[in-house]
Amino acid sequence: MADDIFDFGFTAVDEPDNQAPTPAQPSVDQDAILDKLAQLEAKVLNADNSGMINEHRTLIESDVSSKLRDVEDLVLPLLYNLQKNPEKEYIHWPNRTAIIDKQIEKIKAVTRYYERI
């Protein structure tokens, strides 16, 4: 029964029983192909991509700027709160581990956005 699971319907032979004719290869004009490739290469190299590159740069700068503002919004409130009451020497901060862990996850969600894609 176990042999039936691994029987894929083929067997090994020393040589084929009949020789099938190989199909004829179409003739290829290599000079024409090389010529066409050279034309395409020239088109790509001579294309003016500056507009597209500038647009891409603008989008990236906008995205980075937005992400930095998001990080500021997550970090600055903590720093402002720590800055309050400078005359007091000690800070009472119960349950800070859970609060800090939550904030760390928010920051990672902003800064590691591209790792999730």
N, C-alpha and C positions, 0 to 999 in steps of 0.2 A: 504494500500500500504506500509506504513512504517513497518508493522509487517512482510512483506515478506523479508525485508532487514535483519532482525534479526532471521529468521527461518533457523536454521542450520540442520533441519531434525531429531532431536532427542527429546525424551520426557523422563521425570523422571518416574520411576516405583518403586514399593515397593520391588519386587524381580524378578529375571529373569524368563522368560517363560520356558526355558529349561536349564537343567544343562549339559553343555558340559564337557566331561571328561578332567581332567587336564593331561597334558603330563607328562610322567614319567621322573623324574630327572635322568640324568646319574650319575652313581656312581663315586665318586671322591676319589682318593687315597690321602688323606691329607698328609700322611707320605712321599709319593713320591714328592708331591709339595713342602713341607718344605725342603726336601733333595735337590731338584733342586735349591730352593731359597738360601739355605746355600752355595751351590757350586758357584752360581753366585755372591753372596756377597763376598766370599773368592777371587774370580777372580778379582772383582773390587777393593777390599782393597789391594790386593797384586800386582796390576798392577803398573808398573814403569811409572809414569806420569811426571817425572822430566824433561825429554826432552821437552815435550809439555808445561809444566809450564814455563820453561826457554825461550822457543820460544815466548810464550804469553807475558812474561815480557819484552823481547827484543822489540816486536812490540809495546807494550804500551809505553815503554821508548822512542822509536823512534817517536811515534806519539806526545807524550807530548813535546819532544824536538823541533819538527817541529812547533807545535802550539806556543811554547814560542818564537821561532825565528820570527814567523809571528807577534806576539804581539809586539816584539821589533821593527820590521820594521814599525809598525804603530805608536808607541809611541816615539821612539828615535828621529825621524826627528823633531817632535814638540819641544822636549827638546833642541835639538841642535840649532834650530832657536831662541828659547827664550834665549839661552846662548850667541848668537851673540851680539856684541856691548855692552859689559858690562858697558862701560863708560856712556852710555845713561841711564837716570833714568826712562824714560817712554817708553811704547810700544804702538804704534799706530796699532790697530787691528780692522779695520772696518769689518762688516758682520761676526763677529766671531761665532755667534750662529749657523748659517747654516754650517759653516766649521767644528765646533766642533761636531755638531750633526751627520754630515756625518762620521767623524772619529770614533765617539762612535759606530755607527752602524757597521762599519768595524771591530772594536774590538770585539763587541758582536758576530759577525758572526764567528769569530775565537774561542772565549772562550766558546760560548754556542752551539757548534756544536752538542754535544750529546743530547741536549734537543730537537733538531729538528728531530732526528731519531725516 
